């Protein structure tokens, strides 16, 4: 059998997710392709033509080039938010999937690592399709721009582990909607995706920089546009890693407290 | 690390479980031998499920000692669980997967290769007579079918010990008998069964030996036959009187039977000879609406021990 808490146990939890996804992947991939396509076409080209006409783009690049890589980071954030809220709560509360798993040799750590591994792969899928759409629009055209895929995935992970911790504390899904209304949607709109954070009032700039999305957006944008300098890149990555690690360290005991009684 | 054949498969000494202020299990002792079908009989809230969850190594022991296969659940939980099959009180099947996929993915949790998992899944679906529903979603199954699938899933790792928490609660009589039949076959194959139930007939049908639990403690232990002999009588006469006549009985039944229990809806007379008791009741001019002679059961044992019925 698998040694307790070894990688093998987490792989089994990953396989459970993959087996369910096998039935859904066509629809999921289609959505992951058309959503960025529509967004980049309407906002990047449509709205972008107005922006380019009035101010010559943003920061010296056409609006579509400014928008698309930022949108990539915002998209993985949304994937993380979706995967780490309702599905996890469902497995704790409604279908008791974790209870079933914990009756086998699997341990709580396997559940957390397995879920984080799964959401990572989901974000890599979404980001890869997004990159292809960017390439279609001519936004992504360098080999370096491919690094925006792992960068955006890291950005999503910075939301994933804290959200798993949050979900572990929820008795029902009544507050889940607020996560999207009060955190994810405001960040999506004000987090530097559609316009530079420097246009925000100073106080909100500080708020924006305290959240992972702005760092993910800057990282992704810098990699796609080829404007990223090393010290800034390292700082962005460090902030994102802190979120990932702190989230994971909090999530593990919270999930254990929830499931082991 | 296998324990020898003569040592108990499960051994509990002063085993306790607390949830904050609530004492769910209050220092109980029991042993379960290899190949035995062992039962925990008791009403809801007696501590049966808490005990089962500790045996299943999913709920930490609060006090006392517990060993399963001679091992400590706190240190060797995953190794012990690898050899257990668990049928929990509420089904934990995966509603997003098919019947067969539920078994195959569960095999993976035990590190069973995919091909072997598929082979075992097909074999077990046949065993619980669900082979025709293999490709259906679990949601479409009846309650009895879901229960059978849960039993099949618990067998995927060929366990040495099968734990069943109220295996047939909520099932209709036909579905119950089908589950009992499969459990009986497993018992004949030498699988050790530990089950909880609040159905006396289930305990009598399946258990070689059982303990009666009430208010977090074990109040009696023995084979069903021993318990009935000790705490009940060979025959029981059940009398039903018109609703308003029963309180007026007073001591009119005194001396007819070894013991008289007056319940809300009927009167039970514990006696060695039911026919003689009926005759005595009639000779005293009492006219019950119905008079039924039956043999003593575990229900009577429970009533005697606790003064209450198993199912309220």
Boltz contact constraints between the chains, C-beta under 6 A:
constraints:
  - contact:
      token1: [A, 1]
      token2: [B, 82]
      max_distance: 6.0
  - contact:
      token1: [A, 1]
      token2: [B, 111]
      max_distance: 6.0
  - contact:
      token1: [A, 2]
      token2: [B, 111]
      max_distance: 6.0
  - contact:
      token1: [A, 4]
      token2: [B, 78]
      max_distance: 6.0
  - contact:
      token1: [A, 12]
      token2: [B, 108]
      max_distance: 6.0
  - contact:
      token1: [A, 12]
      token2: [B, 109]
      max_distance: 6.0
  - contact:
      token1: [A, 15]
      token2: [B, 108]
      max_distance: 6.0
  - contact:
      token1: [A, 16]
      token2: [B, 105]
      max_distance: 6.0
  - contact:
      token1: [A, 19]
      token2: [B, 105]
      max_distance: 6.0
  - contact:
      token1: [A, 20]
      token2: [B, 96]
      max_distance: 6.0
  - contact:
      token1: [A, 95]
      token2: [B, 95]
      max_distance: 6.0
  - contact:
      token1: [A, 96]
      token2: [B, 92]
      max_distance: 6.0
  - contact:
      token1: [A, 99]
      token2: [B, 92]
      max_distance: 6.0
  - contact:
      token1: [A, 100]
      token2: [B, 92]
      max_distance: 6.0
  - contact:
      token1: [A, 102]
      token2: [B, 58]
      max_distance: 6.0
  - contact:
      token1: [A, 103]
      token2: [B, 58]
      max_distance: 6.0
  - contact:
      token1: [A, 103]
      token2: [B, 86]
      max_distance: 6.0
  - contact:
      token1: [A, 104]
      token2: [B, 81]
      max_distance: 6.0
  - contact:
      token1: [A, 104]
      token2: [B, 109]
      max_distance: 6.0
  - contact:
      token1: [A, 104]
      token2: [B, 110]
      max_distance: 6.0
  - contact:
      token1: [A, 105]
      token2: [B, 78]
      max_distance: 6.0
  - contact:
      token1: [A, 105]
      token2: [B, 81]
      max_distance: 6.0
  - contact:
      token1: [A, 105]
      token2: [B, 82]
      max_distance: 6.0
  - contact:
      token1: [A, 106]
      token2: [B, 109]
      max_distance: 6.0
